[in-house]
Amino acid sequence: MPNVSAVQHLTSPARVFVSRAAYDVVRAESRRFTFREPGGVLFGYRVGTEVVVTAATGPGPRARHGARSFEPDSAYCQRLLGAVYRESGGAIAYQGDWHTHPHGAVEPSEL
């Protein structure tokens, strides 16, 4: 499994397609943590500048959720990433993280 830091970053604008299953996970986790930030990992694949998100995870049991901060359960996310990567023969891999801003604007984080 590749180290997350070794994953290539897109250098041009990308179109992102999100599966219904991934969308449903993000939506359910967002509702579960109404006043605190939830988040997780996005899995999928890339074709040129298009990213296809096939699955998403929740934050994991040891994640920390604040009103304006989120820290995922890294060990949990890494285990899931390894399993998905192996089971797909390397076809499905880490594509990024997600989290919400329940007390802020609906826009990407600065970092």
C-alpha positions as CSV (number, residue, x, y, z in Angstrom):
1,M,0.0,0.0,0.0
2,P,1.4,3.4,-0.9
3,N,2.2,5.9,1.9
4,V,-0.3,8.7,1.8
5,S,2.5,11.2,1.4
6,A,3.6,9.4,-1.8
7,V,0.2,9.9,-3.4
8,Q,0.4,12.2,-6.4
9,H,-1.5,15.5,-6.0
10,L,-3.5,16.9,-8.9
11,T,-1.9,20.0,-10.3
12,S,-4.8,21.1,-12.4
13,P,-8.6,21.4,-11.8
14,A,-10.3,18.1,-11.3
15,R,-13.8,16.9,-11.8
16,V,-14.9,14.7,-8.8
17,F,-17.6,12.1,-9.0
18,V,-19.0,10.7,-5.8
19,S,-20.9,7.4,-5.5
20,R,-24.2,7.3,-3.7
21,A,-22.7,5.0,-1.1
22,A,-19.9,7.5,-0.3
23,Y,-22.3,10.4,-0.2
24,D,-24.6,8.5,2.2
25,V,-21.7,7.8,4.6
26,V,-20.7,11.5,4.6
27,R,-24.3,12.6,5.1
28,A,-25.0,10.1,7.9
29,E,-21.8,11.0,9.8
30,S,-22.5,14.8,9.3
31,R,-25.9,14.3,10.9
32,R,-24.5,12.2,13.7
33,F,-22.1,15.0,14.8
34,T,-24.4,18.0,14.3
35,F,-22.5,20.5,16.4
36,R,-19.0,19.0,16.2
37,E,-16.8,18.3,13.2
38,P,-16.9,14.8,11.8
39,G,-14.7,13.5,9.0
40,G,-13.1,10.5,7.4
41,V,-11.3,9.1,4.4
42,L,-12.3,9.0,0.7
43,F,-11.4,6.0,-1.5
44,G,-11.6,5.6,-5.2
45,Y,-9.5,6.0,-8.4
46,R,-8.4,8.6,-10.9
47,V,-8.6,8.8,-14.6
48,G,-6.6,11.8,-15.9
49,T,-8.0,14.8,-14.0
50,E,-11.2,13.0,-13.0
51,V,-11.5,11.6,-9.5
52,V,-14.1,8.9,-8.8
53,V,-14.9,8.5,-5.1
54,T,-16.3,5.0,-4.6
55,A,-16.4,4.9,-0.8
56,A,-16.1,7.0,2.3
57,T,-15.5,6.2,5.9
58,G,-16.5,7.7,9.2
59,P,-13.9,9.1,11.6
60,G,-13.1,6.0,13.6
61,P,-13.8,5.2,17.3
62,R,-10.8,7.2,18.6
63,A,-11.3,10.3,16.5
64,R,-11.5,13.7,18.3
65,H,-14.4,16.0,17.4
66,G,-14.4,19.7,18.3
67,A,-16.7,22.6,17.4
68,R,-14.0,23.9,15.0
69,S,-11.5,21.0,14.7
70,F,-11.4,17.4,13.8
71,E,-8.7,14.7,14.3
72,P,-9.4,11.3,12.7
73,D,-8.6,8.0,14.3
74,S,-5.5,7.5,12.1
75,A,-5.0,3.8,13.0
76,Y,-8.6,3.0,12.1
77,C,-8.4,4.9,8.8
78,Q,-5.1,3.3,7.9
79,R,-6.4,-0.2,8.5
80,L,-9.4,0.5,6.3
81,L,-7.2,2.0,3.6
82,G,-5.0,-1.1,3.6
83,A,-7.9,-3.5,3.4
84,V,-9.6,-1.7,0.6
85,Y,-6.3,-1.3,-1.3
86,R,-5.5,-5.0,-1.0
87,E,-9.0,-6.3,-1.7
88,S,-9.2,-4.2,-4.9
89,G,-5.7,-5.3,-6.1
90,G,-4.6,-1.7,-5.9
91,A,-7.3,-0.4,-8.1
92,I,-9.1,1.5,-5.2
93,A,-6.8,3.8,-3.2
94,Y,-6.8,6.8,-0.9
95,Q,-8.1,10.0,-2.6
96,G,-8.3,12.4,0.3
97,D,-10.0,13.2,3.5
98,W,-13.4,14.9,4.2
99,H,-14.7,16.8,7.2
100,T,-17.5,19.3,7.9
101,H,-17.6,22.8,9.2
102,P,-20.9,22.9,11.3
103,H,-20.2,26.4,12.6
104,G,-18.7,27.9,9.4
105,A,-19.2,28.5,5.8
106,V,-19.8,25.7,3.4
107,E,-16.5,25.9,1.6
108,P,-13.2,24.0,1.5
109,S,-10.7,24.4,4.4
110,E,-7.7,26.7,3.8
111,L,-5.3,23.8,4.5
